[in-house]
Amino acid sequence: MSQIDLNAIVKLARDAGESIMSFYRQGETQTWTKKDDSPLTVADLASHEVIAAGLALLTPDIPVLSEESTAISWQERQQWSTYWLVDPLDGTKEFIKQNGEFTVNIALIENHQPTLAVVYAPALDKMYYASTTLGCFVSENGQTPQTLKLNSDVQQPVKVVGSRSHPSPEMAEFVAQFDDAEIVPTGSSLKFCLVAQGLATVYPRLGPTMEWDTGAGQCIAQCAGATVSLFNGDALDYNNKESLLNPLFIVAHPSLDWKNTL
């Protein structure tokens, strides 16, 4: 990781975001349905092409696993100790709804854990980036980057960030354990970023996600001091099984006292 320029990955994410925005500004939401019934737009593919080409130039020896290029066998993938994990447009439903809550996600995975990442929300002009050696940062509207580091206190009310597109009874049950709580609905990997920024207290993921949905956001949250784990306390890790489907997990302020309601 020491040889990778985080600023170069930030620029690449910004370039990919601009490719997405060229469609977003036009209201271009031509959509196809993939085999898993999730939507795919021309913007997803344009962003993928920008990122894949950029990473091939920056780090030609590091393989890339992207949501839009998943035809890589487990036999090949299990040999990787280091690779890029990419979601070119996370929150496609939010893109289609034109609410701005979609992101470009790029993460470096080393030994099953994200160690460097960028999450960029181009419509909101919010750039989150982090590495395990440098820490976590956010830049909004092109302003000077600010360091993100959670303080030791949990603020009240407890703010529970959840999916704008996937509400659930399980979420209501989780929230009910807190005396004073409110739900903060948010799309895409911005849910991780809200916890990292101290704008939310906890993000319980009670529905399905894929590894490319979470790698970058996990790095942002962890580098800011949040905890990311399965509900049993085990690590949320990557590329250790054939399926790319994640277990359920929780992102939380390190001092939050929560109980598993599953």
Protein Blocks (a to p, Z undefined) as FASTA:
>chain_A
ZZpcfklmmmmmmmmmmmmmmmmmnopacdcddfkopacdfklmmmmmmmmmmmmmmmmm
bccddfklmbccfklmmmpmbdcdddfbghklmmmnonopacddddddeehiafbdcddd
fknopacdddfknopcddeehiacddddddfbdcddddddddfklgcfklmmmmmmpmbd
cddddehjklmmmmmnopafbdcdfbdcdfklmmmmmmmmmmnopacddfkopacdehib
fblcdcddddddfkbccddfZZ
